[in-house]
Structures are given as structure tokens and as C-alpha cells.
Amino acid sequence: MPKNESSKIGQLVKSVLSIVLIVVASIGATLFYFDRSGIALGLNTASAEVPAEQQPAAPLPNPIFEPLEPFTVTLRNERGNRILYVAVTLRVPDESSRRMIINYMPEVRDRILRDLSEQQADYIQTTEGRAALVRTLTQTLQAPYAPQPAGPVITGVLFTAFVIQ
């Protein structure tokens, strides 16, 4: 092989190696820059994402409970009268719902008393009966209170005492 051809091949190899070196250096510098600046490229998602254990948990809001004075109602049936004594606490998601319950307390208590007095003692002593009573009270209490266009949001009706005699 003549020396002229050998030097051309050598120059070509040097040029190709130079181009490869420049490309590799560019890619490395780009990855370094994006890693330092916190920009995720999506190439390696394992290093871009913070594991769930290391992420700070968002603080949960404290529950808002509004206890009501206990209720005593007479339940009538074909076998006679029975007495229901029940204490109720309402769970609400926000302060505005709590304020509405407090502001309309006479109407809240009236609605609960009416619903309780319509119950059958044998039925509300069952698990299904109590669950149905919770649903009924929730719907009744979430209905609007005049002149308000919407009622409070009730996320739970909790029985803190429940006695039938």
C-alpha cells in the first residue's frame, strides 16, 4: 500500500474517532446538565422518580365531629311501645358544614326526631336496620335548610349510644 493511501486511511480513522469522541462528549455533557438541573429525560425513570417511601406524606386533615344532644323517642308497634335512646355524632368534612349544623340545630334535631320516631324497633336492632337508619339520617340532614340553597355535607352519622327498651 502506498504511503499516500495509508495516510488517507489514517486521517479517515482519526476523523471518525474525533467525531465519535465529540458525540460521546456531547451526550455525556447533556446528561450531566439535565441530571444537575433536575430535568427528567425519561431515559432512566428509576433515578428520576423518588420512591414512595421517601416522599413526604401529605398531612391528613383532622376530622370534624359535631356531637348532638341525645334523643329519646317512643317507637310504636303492634306489641306496644318501646323507648329508643340514641346519641348521635355527625362527621363533616369542613367548617362551613359544621357551622350550618350548629346554626340550624333546632331544625336538625327536629328532622332526626321525626326519622327516629318512624322506625320499627325490631328492624333497627339489626345491622341492616342501623345501616338503613344511617343512610336515612344522612339524606335527611343533607337536605337544604331554608333559605340556604344547599345543605351541609355529612360524611358520617355515628351512634355513640343506642338503647332500645
Secondary structure, DSSP 8 states (H G I E B T S, - for coil): --HHHHHHHHHHHHHHHHHHHHHHHHHHHHHHHHHHHT---SS-HHHHS--TTTS--------EEEE---EEEEEEETTEEEEEEEEEEEEESSHHHHHHHHHTHHHHHHHHHHHHHT--HHHHTSHHHHHHHHHHHHHHHHS--TT-SS-----EEEEEEEEE-
